[in-house]
Each structure stands twice: as C-alpha cells, then as structure tokens.
Amino acid sequence: MRTGVKYVVGGVAAAVVGVVGVGAYNVYEAFSGDSASDGAPAGAAASRQTGPPSGEEVRDTARDFLAAWSKGDVDSAALLTDNAEGARQALNGFRTDARVSKVTFKAGESAGDKVPFHVTAELAVGKEEDEGAHTTWAYDSALRVVRGKTTGKALVDWQPTVVHPGLRRGESLRTGSDGAPPVKAVDRNGTELDAEELPSLGPILPALRESYGKKAGGVQGVEVRVIGEGGEPGKTLLTIVKGRPGTLRTTLDAKVQRAAEAAVKDYREASVVVVKPGSGDILAVANHRSDQFNAAFQGRLAPGSTMKVVTAAMLMEKGLVSAGKSVECPKYASAGGRSFHNQGMFQINGGTFSDSFARSCNTAFVGLADRVSGADLSSEAQDVFGLGKDWKVGIPTFDGSVPQSDGAETPASLIGQGRVQANPLNMASVAATAKAGYFSQPVLVSQELDDRPIAHATRSLPPSVAAQLRAMMRRTAVSGTGARAMAGLGGDIGAKTGSAEADGQGDANSWFLGYRNDAAAAAVVQQGGHGGDAAGPIVRRVLAAGR
C-alpha cells in the first residue's frame, strides 16, 4: 500500500570557497544510538510510541529532514536521524568538501517506510571563468524511516546511501581534478575493457587509472568520484569536465575474462585468477562477492591442500620422497601434538607418493613433518615459487605468506593450514610455476611501461623435480581428486584440489588449482566444501576458454 504525497523542498546557496582541486568527506559509520530527544522526563518510558512508524510519520519525517538538509541546517537534519554524528559529518561534507553549493529535493510517494527522492545539486568547483565551474548534478536516492529505539520517535535510518546510492560503508566522495588522468584500458588484443560488461573489473580499472593514468598519456578532467575506506579510488559518479583518456594495454584476455565472470556467478564468495605460465601475464581475474573486495588479489586465506604442490616440490628436492617411492598413508596421523586425518577417513595400503598426492592424503605429508625443519617450506615457497616476494603486479596485491614454523606448526603448514596464507593470484602462480618449471611474477601491465622492479625467484625447479611434479598433477587431473572437475579437457593438463577449514565456519573453503596448455588458474569458494565440488568447476571453465 502506498501512502503520502509528493513534495518539493528547495535549498539556499551555501558558501563554497575553492578552486579546482580536492574535496572529500568520509561517511561516518559508528552507531551512536537515537539522535532525537523527546524531552520526556524519567519514568515516562511507558508513553513512548512503539511499532513501525505510521504513514503520516514517515511522510512528515522525510519532509522535515529533506527541508533541513536543503536549507543547510545540518544540525536539525542530523537530529532527525538515528545517527546524528554520522549524518552531521556526511551532510556537512556534502555541502562543503563535495562542493555542493545548493541542493533541492523532490520526494516521491512513500511505500511503507521508504521514501524515494530526486536530488538536484549545484556544484561549485572552480573560478567563474573555468569550464564546469557551475554544474548541476541530478540523481535519485531514497531513505527509510524507523522508530527510534530509545526515544520512540520516527527517525531517518541513517545510511551512506541517503547521500548517494553509490556509497557504501566507509566510502567517501571526492570532487576535483587532483587524481590521475582517465584511462581506456584494453586487453592484450586491443579490446576495450568495460566494467559494466565485466563487473569484476569495477575495483581494478580505477586502481589501474591511479597507477598508470599519467604514464598512459591521459589528461585529467574534473569529476565526482567514490573513494574507498582505505583511500583507494572508486568509480566516477559524475564527469564535470571530461578529461582525455590515455590508452592502457593490460595483459588481460577479454574472452577468458568473460568466462571467469560467468564461472564465479554460480557461487557465493568466489574468486578466480588465470595466469600465463612462463610470462606471468594475468589473463583474467574475477570475484563474485557481497562486497567490492578484490579477494582474488588481496585475500588472505589458508590455501589447504593446494599448498601440497609447494610441499611436494620441497620434499622431492630434499630427497625425502619421489613420485614412485613408497609412502605410508594411514587414516590418522599425529604430529606436533595434533591429530590429523584424511577427508573421508580413507587410507592407502602400499601406495606411492604419487598415489598420496593424487588422492590428497594429508597423513602422508604430515607423517614427514619430523624430517623437515621449520624453514624448509618457507624457503621453497619464496626461493622457488616466489611467494611473499613483494610483487609489483600493477595494482596492490597480497603476495602470499609462508612463514617459518616451529615444531608444532610445521605439520599443519605442510598441508596449507596454520599460518600459511594465500589468494587465487598466488596459487595460480604456483600452478604456473609448476607448469613452466620456473617462477615468473604475475603482471597486469607490462613492466616495459614503467620499468618497475619485479620479483624474481632465487632458483628454478630442478628438471627432475619439475617433471615428477607435473606427472603427479596430471594424474590428479585425470584420475585423482581433480578428475571430475577436469573431465573432458584435452591438452597438457594438471590439477590439485584443496579444502581448508576456517574458525567459525561450518564448511571448509573450497580451493582448486590447475593448468591446461598455456593457462594456469586457481579459484577459491569460501565455505564451498571440497575443492573439486565448487572451486574445481570454476577453474575448469576458465581453462576451457583458453587456447
């Protein structure tokens, strides 16, 4: 049922002093309780109203809030919300730092507790003679009216989206021309990359702009932009004076990127990265999450049994095992004061190390913990696989962490648990290193553009170790735990599954890495269960899209 009437509230101009430059404000998120005070004496709690606000209360509260905001009476507007401090800071910032000199609103009909409204804001961003000095910005937003928990009054439910629907928690607006010039990002074949078509690039393209806008030869315009909580650039909400973008060629492949976008859509909290072995070129990166976090590049999760690729290389380099050497795989094993078991409680009688790798036998790896030092895995991860080497990808990334472990931690580290942390970018690089036999730091933009220093491994995999590792990964993909996910893929293939338990989660995180010909990939699905069930199909789909 719809209630209420349409009304218009008009604003008076607020003095804004500034030249073209930076204006910013942060959307304050701390909850401070009910803002309005009904002045009721102690003991009068029984007279407070309860239940949802009436249609009349919704209409009147919205009208009074928008009227106060439009007149520049920020204190009065803030007191009509359930978070006066947050509202006061945001509304002050909207008028001054975001360079809004005048604002008017046209409210629509309320629907329950929600009131839509149209915003017309006049921006003052420079001198009178400057292009775009006075610009009109129009957009639609909405607010909700709730019952105050302590006052019983009808109040605006304060959210960043009241100011603009494009704002999220912790984000701010910036108006000006201080940032990097715009870029037109293209893939390795010259195809323009559009965040509307490829939504996972939403946080990546602005980051590329900040890193390479000037180097790509663009000219800055004047814009209203979203800035993340950590200062990272977000999307442009309004272009006041159009800049001239420079063209930035990336290593991405639009075809593989589209496949990655489609693959992660089937799962919640899923991320995938595709890397080209031998060069480190990143062919695709995709996230499907409830937030805008680039977990594919910046996530920090235990990689589970996908880490066994690194562990197996270390064990073979030390001469402790070989693919055909007999290794015990019991149902249970104790090491470091902890008990470990295999998923499904299986055991392998009289099997080889290759058997244990293909079936992801935890106890076979844990059983060797007392024969390695706490530094062995860490050294292998860094010196051969390049993890934790301060990668210069082109935008900020987390580059993996495999710290030295003490005696009690070592068994868990060998199977990708404990303090080992990684993301799909790191584990796609691990798969690429296994395929190529040597580490090539992943890159999103060629080093030739800016001559930035990139990370290098200390040494390559010994040829015999690399050959055995690839043979075991192929067996995993053809007849082991990765076989169902990789079924039907031709060419030179290899895989490794992983499941990583996390505190407070009901289901394990699903991990999978693999390669096919000249593409290597890794995916994670948080709380996705077994590696082959959720992350596996994602990796298969992106590898199928490759050459």
TIPAKOL-598405 format. One line per field, with one value per residue (C-alpha): residue number from 1; residue in one letter; x, y, z. Coordinates in Angstrom, 1 decimal. Layout:
N
k c(NUM|...)
r c(A|...)
X c(X|...)
Y c(Y|...)
Z c(Z|...)
This chain:
547
k c(1|2|3|4|5|6|7|8|9|10|11|12|13|14|15|16|17|18|19|20|21|22|23|24|25|26|27|28|29|30|31|32|33|34|35|36|37|38|39|40|41|42|43|44|45|46|47|48|49|50|51|52|53|54|55|56|57|58|59|60|61|62|63|64|65|66|67|68|69|70|71|72|73|74|75|76|77|78|79|80|81|82|83|84|85|86|87|88|89|90|91|92|93|94|95|96|97|98|99|100|101|102|103|104|105|106|107|108|109|110|111|112|113|114|115|116|117|118|119|120|121|122|123|124|125|126|127|128|129|130|131|132|133|134|135|136|137|138|139|140|141|142|143|144|145|146|147|148|149|150|151|152|153|154|155|156|157|158|159|160|161|162|163|164|165|166|167|168|169|170|171|172|173|174|175|176|177|178|179|180|181|182|183|184|185|186|187|188|189|190|191|192|193|194|195|196|197|198|199|200|201|202|203|204|205|206|207|208|209|210|211|212|213|214|215|216|217|218|219|220|221|222|223|224|225|226|227|228|229|230|231|232|233|234|235|236|237|238|239|240|241|242|243|244|245|246|247|248|249|250|251|252|253|254|255|256|257|258|259|260|261|262|263|264|265|266|267|268|269|270|271|272|273|274|275|276|277|278|279|280|281|282|283|284|285|286|287|288|289|290|291|292|293|294|295|296|297|298|299|300|301|302|303|304|305|306|307|308|309|310|311|312|313|314|315|316|317|318|319|320|321|322|323|324|325|326|327|328|329|330|331|332|333|334|335|336|337|338|339|340|341|342|343|344|345|346|347|348|349|350|351|352|353|354|355|356|357|358|359|360|361|362|363|364|365|366|367|368|369|370|371|372|373|374|375|376|377|378|379|380|381|382|383|384|385|386|387|388|389|390|391|392|393|394|395|396|397|398|399|400|401|402|403|404|405|406|407|408|409|410|411|412|413|414|415|416|417|418|419|420|421|422|423|424|425|426|427|428|429|430|431|432|433|434|435|436|437|438|439|440|441|442|443|444|445|446|447|448|449|450|451|452|453|454|455|456|457|458|459|460|461|462|463|464|465|466|467|468|469|470|471|472|473|474|475|476|477|478|479|480|481|482|483|484|485|486|487|488|489|490|491|492|493|494|495|496|497|498|499|500|501|502|503|504|505|506|507|508|509|510|511|512|513|514|515|516|517|518|519|520|521|522|523|524|525|526|527|528|529|530|531|532|533|534|535|536|537|538|539|540|541|542|543|544|545|546|547)
r c(M|R|T|G|V|K|Y|V|V|G|G|V|A|A|A|V|V|G|V|V|G|V|G|A|Y|N|V|Y|E|A|F|S|G|D|S|A|S|D|G|A|P|A|G|A|A|A|S|R|Q|T|G|P|P|S|G|E|E|V|R|D|T|A|R|D|F|L|A|A|W|S|K|G|D|V|D|S|A|A|L|L|T|D|N|A|E|G|A|R|Q|A|L|N|G|F|R|T|D|A|R|V|S|K|V|T|F|K|A|G|E|S|A|G|D|K|V|P|F|H|V|T|A|E|L|A|V|G|K|E|E|D|E|G|A|H|T|T|W|A|Y|D|S|A|L|R|V|V|R|G|K|T|T|G|K|A|L|V|D|W|Q|P|T|V|V|H|P|G|L|R|R|G|E|S|L|R|T|G|S|D|G|A|P|P|V|K|A|V|D|R|N|G|T|E|L|D|A|E|E|L|P|S|L|G|P|I|L|P|A|L|R|E|S|Y|G|K|K|A|G|G|V|Q|G|V|E|V|R|V|I|G|E|G|G|E|P|G|K|T|L|L|T|I|V|K|G|R|P|G|T|L|R|T|T|L|D|A|K|V|Q|R|A|A|E|A|A|V|K|D|Y|R|E|A|S|V|V|V|V|K|P|G|S|G|D|I|L|A|V|A|N|H|R|S|D|Q|F|N|A|A|F|Q|G|R|L|A|P|G|S|T|M|K|V|V|T|A|A|M|L|M|E|K|G|L|V|S|A|G|K|S|V|E|C|P|K|Y|A|S|A|G|G|R|S|F|H|N|Q|G|M|F|Q|I|N|G|G|T|F|S|D|S|F|A|R|S|C|N|T|A|F|V|G|L|A|D|R|V|S|G|A|D|L|S|S|E|A|Q|D|V|F|G|L|G|K|D|W|K|V|G|I|P|T|F|D|G|S|V|P|Q|S|D|G|A|E|T|P|A|S|L|I|G|Q|G|R|V|Q|A|N|P|L|N|M|A|S|V|A|A|T|A|K|A|G|Y|F|S|Q|P|V|L|V|S|Q|E|L|D|D|R|P|I|A|H|A|T|R|S|L|P|P|S|V|A|A|Q|L|R|A|M|M|R|R|T|A|V|S|G|T|G|A|R|A|M|A|G|L|G|G|D|I|G|A|K|T|G|S|A|E|A|D|G|Q|G|D|A|N|S|W|F|L|G|Y|R|N|D|A|A|A|A|A|V|V|Q|Q|G|G|H|G|G|D|A|A|G|P|I|V|R|R|V|L|A|A|G|R)
X c(0.0|1.3|0.8|1.9|2.1|4.8|6.5|9.4|12.0|14.3|17.7|19.5|23.0|25.8|29.1|31.7|35.3|37.6|39.4|39.6|41.2|40.3|37.1|36.3|34.3|34.1|30.7|30.8|29.5|29.7|26.3|25.5|22.0|18.9|19.6|16.4|15.4|11.7|12.4|10.3|11.0|12.4|9.7|7.8|9.0|5.5|4.3|6.8|5.3|6.2|5.8|6.6|6.1|2.7|2.4|2.0|5.1|7.1|5.9|6.5|9.9|11.2|9.8|11.4|14.7|15.0|13.8|16.5|19.2|18.3|18.4|21.9|20.6|22.7|22.3|18.5|18.7|21.1|18.9|16.1|18.2|19.2|22.9|23.4|27.2|27.4|24.7|26.2|29.6|28.3|25.9|28.5|30.9|28.2|27.8|31.4|34.0|32.0|31.5|27.7|26.6|22.8|20.6|16.9|14.8|11.6|10.2|8.1|5.3|6.2|5.9|5.8|8.8|10.7|10.6|12.3|13.5|15.2|18.3|19.3|22.6|24.6|28.3|30.9|34.3|36.4|36.6|33.7|35.6|36.5|34.7|32.3|32.6|28.9|27.4|24.1|24.1|20.8|20.2|17.7|18.1|15.8|15.6|13.8|12.0|12.3|11.1|13.8|14.8|15.2|13.0|10.2|10.3|10.1|13.7|15.6|17.5|21.0|22.9|25.5|23.1|20.9|23.6|24.1|23.0|26.5|28.1|28.9|30.1|33.4|33.4|33.6|33.2|35.9|35.2|38.0|40.8|43.6|43.5|45.2|44.0|41.4|42.5|40.9|42.0|42.3|43.1|46.1|44.4|43.3|39.6|38.4|37.6|34.2|33.3|29.6|30.1|32.9|31.8|34.9|36.9|34.9|37.6|40.5|40.1|40.1|43.3|44.9|44.0|45.7|48.8|49.1|46.8|49.8|52.1|49.3|49.3|45.8|44.7|42.7|39.2|37.0|34.9|33.0|34.5|33.9|37.0|37.3|37.8|41.5|41.9|41.7|39.9|36.4|34.1|33.3|29.8|29.8|32.1|32.1|34.8|35.7|39.3|41.2|41.9|45.1|45.1|46.5|47.2|46.8|47.7|44.0|42.3|38.6|37.5|39.0|37.8|34.2|34.5|35.8|32.9|30.4|32.2|32.1|28.5|27.3|28.9|28.8|32.1|34.0|37.3|39.4|42.7|44.2|47.9|50.1|52.9|56.3|55.4|53.3|50.7|47.4|44.7|41.7|40.6|37.0|35.2|31.6|31.1|28.6|31.2|33.6|36.7|39.2|39.7|41.3|44.3|44.1|42.5|44.4|43.2|44.7|45.1|44.6|45.9|46.7|49.8|50.9|52.3|54.9|55.3|55.8|58.5|60.3|60.1|61.4|64.2|65.3|65.4|62.8|60.4|60.0|56.8|57.3|58.6|56.6|54.9|52.5|49.0|47.1|43.7|45.1|48.5|49.7|52.4|53.2|50.8|47.8|45.9|45.3|43.1|42.2|38.9|36.5|38.9|40.5|43.8|46.2|47.9|51.3|50.9|53.4|53.9|52.2|49.2|49.0|49.3|46.6|44.2|45.3|46.4|47.0|48.6|51.3|52.5|52.1|54.0|57.1|56.9|59.6|62.1|62.0|62.8|60.5|62.4|62.2|58.7|59.1|62.4|60.9|57.8|59.9|63.0|61.4|57.7|58.2|55.6|56.0|58.5|56.8|55.2|54.7|51.7|50.5|47.9|48.0|48.1|48.9|51.7|51.3|52.8|54.5|56.3|58.9|57.1|58.0|57.7|54.1|53.1|55.0|52.6|49.7|51.8|52.7|49.1|48.4|46.9|48.3|49.7|50.0|48.0|47.3|44.8|43.9|46.5|49.2|48.0|47.5|51.2|52.1|50.3|52.1|55.5|54.8|53.9|56.8|59.4|60.3|58.6|57.5|56.0|52.3|51.7|48.6|50.5|53.8|56.9|58.0|55.5|57.1|60.2|59.2|61.2|59.5|60.2|62.4|62.9|66.3|66.2|64.1|62.7|65.3|64.2|63.7|61.5|59.5|58.9|57.7|55.5|53.8|53.3|51.6|49.4|48.4|47.5|45.4|43.6|43.0|42.2|42.6|40.6|40.6|39.3|35.6|36.2|38.8|36.9|36.8|39.6|42.3|45.8|48.5|46.6|47.4|45.5|45.4|42.4|42.2|39.9|40.8|39.0|38.5|37.5|33.8|32.8|30.5|32.0|35.6|36.8|37.0|40.3|41.4|44.4|45.2|46.7|45.9|48.5|49.5|47.0|47.1|44.3|43.3|40.0|38.5|34.9|34.5|32.5|32.3|33.4|35.6|37.9|36.5|32.9|32.9|36.3|37.0|34.2|35.3|38.9|37.7|35.5|38.2|40.8|38.3|38.1|41.8|43.7)
Y c(0.0|3.4|6.5|10.1|12.9|14.3|17.5|19.6|21.2|23.8|24.9|28.1|28.5|27.6|29.5|27.3|28.5|26.6|26.2|23.1|20.6|18.1|18.0|14.9|13.7|10.4|8.7|8.2|4.7|4.5|3.9|6.4|5.5|7.5|11.1|12.9|13.5|13.8|15.6|13.2|13.1|10.0|7.4|8.4|5.4|4.0|6.9|6.2|5.0|1.6|-0.3|0.8|4.5|5.4|6.6|10.2|9.9|8.6|11.4|14.2|12.9|12.7|16.1|17.8|16.0|17.0|20.5|21.0|19.5|21.7|24.8|23.9|23.4|20.3|20.1|19.9|17.4|15.2|15.2|13.7|10.6|7.7|8.5|12.3|12.2|10.2|12.2|15.6|14.7|13.4|16.3|18.9|17.1|17.0|20.8|21.8|19.2|17.7|21.2|21.3|25.0|24.4|21.4|20.8|17.6|16.3|13.5|10.8|8.8|6.8|3.0|1.6|3.0|4.0|7.4|7.9|11.4|13.1|15.2|18.3|19.6|22.6|22.2|25.0|23.6|26.5|30.1|31.7|31.6|27.9|25.3|23.4|26.0|25.7|22.3|20.7|17.1|15.2|11.7|9.6|8.3|7.1|7.0|4.8|6.0|3.8|4.0|5.3|2.6|4.9|7.9|6.2|9.0|8.5|9.0|8.6|5.4|6.8|5.1|6.3|5.7|8.5|10.9|8.9|5.4|4.6|4.9|2.0|1.8|3.6|5.3|9.0|11.4|13.4|16.3|17.8|17.2|16.0|12.4|10.5|11.2|8.7|5.7|3.5|0.0|-2.6|-6.2|-7.9|-7.9|-4.2|-4.9|-2.2|-3.4|-2.2|-2.6|-2.7|-5.8|-7.2|-6.2|-7.8|-5.1|-2.5|-2.0|-2.9|-0.3|2.7|1.2|0.9|4.5|5.7|3.7|4.5|7.4|9.8|7.2|6.3|9.9|11.0|14.4|14.8|16.2|17.3|14.5|13.4|10.1|7.5|6.9|3.7|3.4|2.9|5.7|3.5|5.1|4.0|4.7|8.1|9.2|12.4|13.8|17.6|18.4|15.5|14.5|12.8|9.2|7.6|4.0|1.4|-2.1|-4.8|-8.5|-9.5|-11.5|-10.4|-13.8|-15.5|-12.6|-13.2|-16.9|-16.0|-13.6|-16.3|-19.0|-17.3|-16.2|-19.7|-19.5|-17.1|-15.5|-16.9|-15.7|-16.9|-15.8|-17.1|-16.6|-17.5|-19.8|-18.6|-14.9|-14.3|-12.4|-12.3|-13.3|-12.9|-12.0|-12.3|-12.1|-12.8|-11.4|-9.5|-6.7|-5.0|-6.5|-7.8|-11.1|-12.7|-10.3|-9.2|-12.1|-13.9|-17.4|-20.8|-22.5|-26.0|-28.9|-26.8|-26.0|-29.6|-28.6|-26.5|-29.1|-31.9|-29.9|-29.2|-32.9|-34.1|-31.5|-32.7|-36.3|-37.4|-38.7|-39.3|-39.8|-43.6|-44.0|-45.9|-43.6|-44.5|-43.1|-44.2|-43.0|-40.9|-39.4|-37.5|-34.8|-31.6|-32.5|-32.7|-35.4|-35.3|-37.4|-37.8|-36.5|-39.4|-41.3|-43.2|-44.9|-46.2|-49.5|-50.0|-46.8|-44.4|-40.7|-40.1|-42.1|-39.9|-36.7|-37.7|-38.6|-35.7|-37.8|-35.5|-38.1|-38.9|-35.3|-34.9|-38.1|-36.5|-33.4|-34.6|-34.9|-31.3|-28.0|-25.1|-23.1|-25.7|-25.0|-21.2|-21.3|-23.4|-21.1|-18.0|-19.1|-21.3|-20.2|-16.5|-16.3|-13.3|-11.6|-8.2|-8.5|-5.4|-6.5|-3.1|-2.6|-3.5|-7.2|-9.6|-11.8|-14.8|-15.7|-18.9|-18.1|-20.3|-22.6|-24.2|-27.9|-27.8|-25.7|-27.5|-30.4|-28.0|-25.8|-28.8|-29.2|-25.5|-24.7|-23.0|-19.5|-20.1|-17.5|-17.1|-16.0|-17.2|-14.9|-16.6|-20.1|-19.6|-18.5|-21.7|-23.7|-21.7|-22.2|-26.0|-26.0|-23.8|-25.1|-21.6|-18.6|-15.5|-12.8|-12.2|-8.9|-7.0|-4.3|-4.9|-3.9|-2.1|0.7|1.9|-0.2|-1.1|-3.7|-7.1|-10.1|-12.9|-16.3|-17.4|-20.6|-22.7|-26.2|-28.9|-30.6|-34.0|-32.5|-30.4|-33.4|-35.5|-32.7|-32.3|-36.0|-36.1|-33.1|-34.7|-37.9|-35.8|-34.2|-37.5|-40.0|-38.3|-35.8|-33.3|-35.7|-34.9|-31.1|-31.5|-34.2|-33.6|-31.1|-32.1|-31.0|-30.8|-30.7|-30.8|-30.1|-30.1|-29.9|-28.3|-27.9|-25.5|-25.3|-21.9|-21.0|-20.1|-21.6|-24.6|-25.7|-25.7|-23.3|-24.9|-24.5|-25.7|-25.0|-26.4|-25.7|-26.5|-25.8|-22.1|-21.1|-21.8|-20.9|-21.1|-20.5|-20.3|-20.5|-19.6|-22.3|-24.2|-27.6|-30.0|-28.4|-30.4|-29.5|-25.7|-24.2|-27.1|-26.3|-22.6|-23.5|-25.9|-23.3|-20.7|-23.3|-24.4|-20.8|-20.7|-21.6)
Z c(0.0|-0.9|1.3|1.3|-1.2|-3.4|-2.2|-3.2|-0.8|-2.0|-0.8|-0.2|-1.5|0.9|0.5|-1.1|-1.4|-3.7|-6.9|-8.9|-6.5|-3.8|-1.9|0.2|3.1|4.9|5.5|9.3|10.2|14.0|15.6|18.3|19.2|18.7|17.8|18.6|22.2|23.1|26.3|28.3|32.0|33.7|34.2|31.1|29.0|29.1|26.9|24.1|20.8|19.6|16.4|12.8|12.0|10.6|7.0|8.3|10.4|7.5|5.3|7.8|9.0|5.4|4.6|7.6|7.1|3.4|4.2|6.8|4.6|1.6|3.8|5.0|8.6|9.1|12.8|12.5|9.7|11.7|14.8|12.6|12.1|14.3|13.9|14.4|14.3|11.2|9.4|10.5|9.2|5.9|5.3|6.1|3.7|1.0|1.2|1.6|0.8|-2.0|-3.3|-3.4|-3.2|-3.4|-3.3|-3.8|-3.4|-4.9|-2.8|-4.3|-2.7|0.3|0.1|3.6|5.5|2.3|0.7|-2.7|-3.6|-6.5|-5.9|-7.9|-6.6|-7.9|-7.7|-7.5|-8.4|-9.7|-10.8|-12.6|-15.9|-15.6|-17.7|-15.4|-12.6|-12.0|-12.8|-12.0|-10.7|-10.6|-9.3|-7.4|-3.9|-1.0|2.7|5.3|8.4|11.5|15.1|17.5|19.9|22.9|22.0|20.2|17.7|13.9|12.6|9.3|9.3|8.6|5.8|3.3|0.5|1.8|0.4|-2.8|-3.7|-4.9|-1.5|0.8|4.3|4.9|1.5|0.7|-2.2|-3.8|-6.2|-8.2|-10.6|-8.3|-9.2|-12.1|-15.7|-17.0|-19.0|-21.6|-20.5|-23.3|-23.2|-24.8|-28.2|-28.0|-27.0|-24.6|-21.1|-19.7|-16.1|-17.0|-19.0|-16.8|-13.3|-11.6|-13.1|-11.2|-8.5|-10.8|-13.5|-11.1|-9.5|-12.9|-13.5|-10.3|-11.2|-14.9|-15.8|-16.3|-17.9|-20.4|-21.6|-20.4|-19.4|-16.2|-16.1|-13.2|-11.6|-8.5|-7.5|-4.8|-2.6|-0.6|3.2|2.7|0.2|-2.9|-5.9|-6.8|-9.7|-11.1|-10.3|-12.4|-15.0|-14.8|-17.3|-19.5|-19.5|-22.3|-21.5|-22.4|-23.7|-21.3|-22.6|-20.0|-20.0|-19.7|-22.3|-22.8|-23.8|-20.7|-18.6|-19.7|-18.9|-15.5|-14.8|-15.8|-13.8|-10.4|-10.7|-9.8|-6.3|-3.4|-2.2|-5.2|-6.8|-9.6|-11.4|-14.7|-15.3|-18.4|-17.4|-18.4|-18.7|-15.6|-17.7|-15.8|-18.3|-16.1|-12.6|-11.3|-7.9|-7.0|-3.5|-1.4|-1.1|-3.5|-2.0|-4.6|-2.8|-5.9|-5.5|-1.9|0.0|2.8|3.4|4.2|0.8|2.1|0.1|-3.0|-1.0|-1.4|-4.8|-3.0|-0.2|-2.7|-4.5|-1.3|-0.2|-3.5|-3.6|-0.2|-1.4|1.1|-1.5|-5.2|-7.3|-7.3|-3.8|-1.2|1.3|4.1|4.1|7.2|8.2|11.1|12.0|15.0|14.7|16.6|19.4|17.0|15.3|11.6|9.3|5.6|4.3|4.3|6.6|3.7|3.8|1.1|1.7|0.0|-2.1|-3.6|-3.0|-6.4|-5.1|-1.9|-4.0|-6.4|-3.6|-1.4|1.5|4.5|6.7|4.1|4.2|7.9|8.5|7.1|9.3|11.7|8.8|7.7|9.5|10.1|7.5|4.7|3.4|3.8|1.8|-1.0|-1.2|-1.5|-3.3|-6.0|-6.1|-5.4|-2.7|-0.3|-2.7|-2.8|-6.3|-8.4|-10.4|-11.4|-8.6|-4.9|-4.2|-1.3|-2.4|-0.1|3.2|4.2|7.5|9.2|11.5|14.9|15.5|16.4|13.4|10.7|10.1|9.5|7.3|5.0|4.1|3.7|7.1|10.2|9.4|5.6|3.7|0.0|-2.5|-6.1|-7.6|-5.5|-6.1|-9.9|-9.9|-8.1|-10.8|-13.5|-11.8|-11.7|-15.4|-16.6|-14.1|-13.0|-11.4|-13.4|-11.3|-12.3|-14.0|-15.1|-17.0|-18.8|-17.0|-20.1|-19.5|-16.2|-15.8|-12.2|-10.4|-10.4|-8.1|-9.2|-7.6|-6.4|-8.4|-10.7|-10.0|-10.7|-14.0|-12.4|-9.7|-12.2|-14.3|-11.4|-10.1|-13.4|-13.7|-10.3|-11.2|-14.4|-12.6|-10.2|-13.1|-15.0|-12.2|-8.8|-6.8|-9.7|-12.3|-12.1|-12.5|-15.3|-17.2|-21.0|-21.1|-23.6|-23.9|-21.3|-18.0|-14.3|-11.1|-7.3|-5.0|-1.6|1.3|4.1|7.4|9.0|12.5|12.8|9.5|9.1|5.8|4.6|1.9|-1.5|-3.4|-6.8|-9.0|-12.4|-15.8|-19.4|-22.1|-21.7|-19.0|-15.2|-12.8|-9.2|-7.5|-4.0|-2.9|0.8|2.6|-0.7|0.8|-1.1|-3.7|-6.6|-5.8|-6.1|-7.0|-9.4|-11.9|-11.9|-12.8|-15.5|-17.1|-17.4|-18.7|-21.3|-22.5|-23.1|-26.3)
